[in-house]
């Protein structure tokens, strides 16, 4: 998204802590009403970027803007943003209503007691906690505490809600439920949400766009589908979803296609990602093939007519995961890699046993030749 409708802008923002560069020349625009996730491993700069928006840190170089106004030097309490922390930061000595009202009571000019009560009630209704107003934080479940933290942030009617790994402390089932609630809440309110997470599934399932970060830099920003189908390089393909990688060199490239000779000397056709830097003959690449885009079948079974690769392999391991079964197989030249068989295909056929010889194959569209950096 361009800067024309940007609510938040990073303009060549760098943040240093002594000799450590936590954010390195970041340019990023976040649109009004957008749900954007900052995704990456620990130390990639995502939390620093969030704190630069919040006002807890100031840029060493560059400029952060909110709604067209420079925020450089503007303290956190004067910014139109609120933040939900990983551990919620609720006050244990206050009940739920007092926790939600806390921010409202600090604002000047102070609202009337009736107005505060009305907005607290509306906030608790928003997060489905009506009737919980007199409970203490320690009497609530993790999911309920998370909702209280959300209500406390939202009653101040911020333009931006910043979420610092707010679901990390929840179990898997509750985390999924809260992901759906956050999505619905964001859509109904129209507030810009910026989420920091290292959980790729969380980022992909919730966000309009995802910003992949590494070593303080933005590697690629796009919709979840764009990042998954058109990664900029091996790092993005490896971080977003699962992928098998086979190293090789480009023999020829053009028209969105490439012929690649793998280190195993197998020559294969592949497509080129629209988001990646151009490659040319002689360039080293990683051939990325998603496990779900590989087919597994009995060794004597029919080969798909449009298969770009087909070979015999041995089943090394099998993990049943409900909606699919994950097989680790070993092919003589390519080594070990993962293949996913969907439950639907499994019901029409059978499970493959450890040590069994199988046929693995994939179509040309499944293989992407990616820059290695």
N, C-alpha and C positions, 0 to 999 in steps of 0.2 A: 504494500500500500504506500502510496506516495505521501509527501508531506502536506499536500493540500488539505486533507481532512485529518491530519495528525493531531491527537490530543497530547501525546508525549513524543518528544524528539531528543535523541542523542546526536549531538553534532561533534564528531571527532573527539569523543570523551575518553580521557585517560585518567586512571587513578593509580597512584603509586603509594605503597607503604614502605618507606625506606628504599631498598633496592628491589623490592618485589613489585612487579607491575600486575595489579589485580584486574584492571580493565585497560585494554590497549587499543586506542583509536577507534572506538565504537561509533558507528553511524547506524541509527535505528529509528524507525517511525512506528508509533502505535496509534491506531485510529480510535476515535471516540466510539464507545460501545463494543469494542473488540475484546475477545478473550485470547490473550497471548501468553504462551508459556516459554520460560527460559529454561532450557534443558541442557544438561551436561554433567560430567563427573565432578566430584569434589575438587575445588580449586580452579574451576574453569572461569570464574568471574560472574556467575549468575546472581549470587547473593549480593555481591558488591554492587552490581547493576541495580538491583532492587533497592538497596540502601541509598544509592544515588538519587533515585526517584523519590524515596521517602524523605530525604533530607538528613539522614543519619550520617551520611558522608558527603563531602564536597569534591568536585572534580579537581584533579591536579592541573589538567588542561582540558580545553573544550567547554561545551555548554550543554546543560540539560534544560529543556523547555517544557512547560505544561500549559496547554491552552494558549500557546503563542508567547507566553511570558517566561523570561529567563528565571530559573530557580537558583542560579549561582548565588550563594550567600544567604538565601532565604531559609530560615530555620524550619525544622520539621512541623512545628505546631502552626505555622502560617501557610502550609501547603494544602491544597484541596484533595488530600489523599488520606486514607486510613490503612492500617496494616493488621493482618491476622498472623500471629507468630506460630511457629511449630508447636510450642508447648502452651499456646493459648494465652498465657500471662493473665489469668483470672486472679482476682483478689480473694483469697480463701476466707477472709473475715467478713466479706460482704455477701449478701444473698444475690440471686440471679438478677432481680430487678435493679439492684444497686450497681451491680457490675455493668449491666447494659446502659444504665443512666450515667455512668461515670464521666464519659466524654462530654455529654450534654451539660453536665454541671460545671465543667471547666471553661465553657465557652462564654465569651463576653460580647454583647450584653447577655446575661443569663436569662434563659427562658423561664416562664412561670412554672410553678410546681405542677399545675394542671397540664400544661403543654408537654412537660417532660414525661409525666405519667402516660399521656396519650401516645407519645412516640415510643415509649418503652413497650407499651401494650401492643402497638402495631408491629414493633420489631420482633417481639416474641411470637406473635401470630405468623409473621413472615417465615420464621424458622421452625414453626410447629412446636412451640414450647409454651403454649397457653396453659396456665395453671401451675407453672414451675417457678413463678416469680419469687416465692419465699424460700426456695431451697438454697442450700449452700453449694459451693462449687464441688466440695468433696463428696456430696451426696449424688452427684451426677455421673453418668457413664461417659466414656471418652467421646462418643458421638454427640452426646448432649452438651458437653463442655465446648466442643467445637462449634456447635450451633450458637451457644451463648456468645462466644468470641466473634462470630459472624454478625450477630444482632448488634453487639456493642459497636462494631465498626460501621455497620450500615445505617444506624439511627442518626449518625452525623451527616448523612446524605453526601458522601464524598463523590468527586468526579471519578476517582480512581480507587479501586480496592487492590491492595498488594497482599499476596498470599505467599508466605514463606514456608513451604512444605507443610501445609496445615493438616494433611491427612496421614503423615508419616507414622503417627503413634497409633493408628487404628488398625484393626485386623482386616484381612483381605475382603471379607464379605461387607463389613461396615464401610470400608474405604470405597468400594464400588457404589454402595448406596449414596454415600455423601458426594461422590463425583457427579452422580445424576442430579442430586439436589442442588449442587453448586451451579451446574449448567442451567437448570431450570430457573434458579434465582437470578443468574446473570442475564438471561434472556428476558425475564419479566421486568427487571429493573432497568436494563439498558446501560448499566454502569460498566466502565472499562475495568476488566479484571486482568491483572498481571500476576502470573503464578510462577514460582520457582520450584523446580522439582528435578530429581535425578531419575525418576520413574518414567520410563518411556511410554508405558501403557497409559499412565495417568495423563501425560501431556498429549498423546495422540487422541485419546478418547474425549477429552474435554475442550480442546482449543480450536479456535478459528485458524490461528497460525502458531507455529512453533519456531523458536529461535534456538538453533543448535550452537553451543559455545564450546570453545577449546582454548586453553592458555590465555584467557582474557580477551579473546577475539570472537566475533560472530563468524561462524563457518558457513551457515546457510539459514535462511529464513523462508518459510513457505507453509502452505497448508499441510496437514498431516499426510494427505495423499501424495502431494508433490514430493515431500521428503522421502516417503516410502518408495515411490515409483521412479523418481528422478533425483537420486542423491547426487550431491556435488562431487563427492569423492568416497574413498573407502571408509574413512572415519565416520561419515554420516550414515552410510549403509550399515556399518557395524553397530552403530549406536541406536539406530531406529529399526527395531525388529531383529530377527535372526537372519543371518546370511552365511552361505559357504563362500569362501574365497580361494581362488586358484591363481597363482602368479604367472605372468607371461609377458610377452612383448608384442606390440602391434606390427602386423605385417603390412596392412593397408587400411586406410580409413577414408570415409566419405559418405555423404548422403545419410548421415545418422547411423551408419553401420561401420563395423570393423571386423577384420579377420585377425585372429590372435593365435600366436603359437605359445602354448603353455610351457612351463619349465619341464613338464613331463613329455614335451615334444608333440603333444596332441594339438592339431590345428582346428580351431572352432570359430564359427561366426558368432557375432554378438551385436547388440545394439549399443548406441552411445546415449548417455543421459543428456537431456536438454539443459540441465543445470550445471553440468560439468565443464571444465575448461577443455578446449579442443585438444585432441591427441593426433599424433602423426606416426608414420612408419618409424619403428625403432624405439618408440616410447615404451617404458615399462608401465604395465597396468595390472590391476587386480580384476579378475573375472568374478563378478558377484552373481550367485544364483540362490534365490530364496528357497528354503527347504520345502515350502508348500507348493512351489512351482516345479518341483521334481516329481516324477511318477515312479512308483515302485510296483512291480508285478512279478508273478512267477517267472523263473528264468526262461522257460519255454513259451512264455506268453507272447502275444502279438505286440510288435513295436508300433507306437503311434506313427502314422504316415508322415507327419511333419516334424518328427524328432530331429533335432540338430546333433544330439549326442545320445548314444545308447551303449550300455556296457553291462557286463556281469559284475556283481559285487556280493560280498558276504555280509550277513547281518551280524553285527557285533553286540548290539544292545537294543532293547525295546522298552519304551516307557509309555504306558497308557495314560492319557491326559483328558479322558472324557470325550471332548469334541473331536479329538484326533489322537493318533498314535505316532510317537516320535521314534524313528529308527536311526541308529548310528550304523552306517555301513562302511565297508572298506573296498575301494576299487584299486586294482593292482597299480595303476599309474598315478591316480589322483590322490590316493591315500584315504583317510577317513573323513566323512562328512555326514550331515543330517538330512533326512528325508521325512516329510510329514505325510501321513495318509489320513485323509478326512474320514470321520466316522461313517459317512454315507457309503464311501467306497469300501470300507472295511466290512460293513454289513452285507454288501453284495458279493464279497469274496471271503477272505479269511485273514487271520493274523499270520505273520511270518515268524518263524522260529529262529532262535539264536543259532548261528552256524549255518543257516540255510543260504543257498545261492539264490539270488534274485536278479531281476533286470531293473536297472535304473535308467531313466532317460529324462530329457528336457527339451523344450522347443527353443528355437533361436531367440524368441522374444523374452525368454526367461533369463537369459544371460546378459549382463551389462558390463561393458569394459570401462573401468573407472580409474582415474588418476589415483596413485597410491597415497598421496598426501592430502 
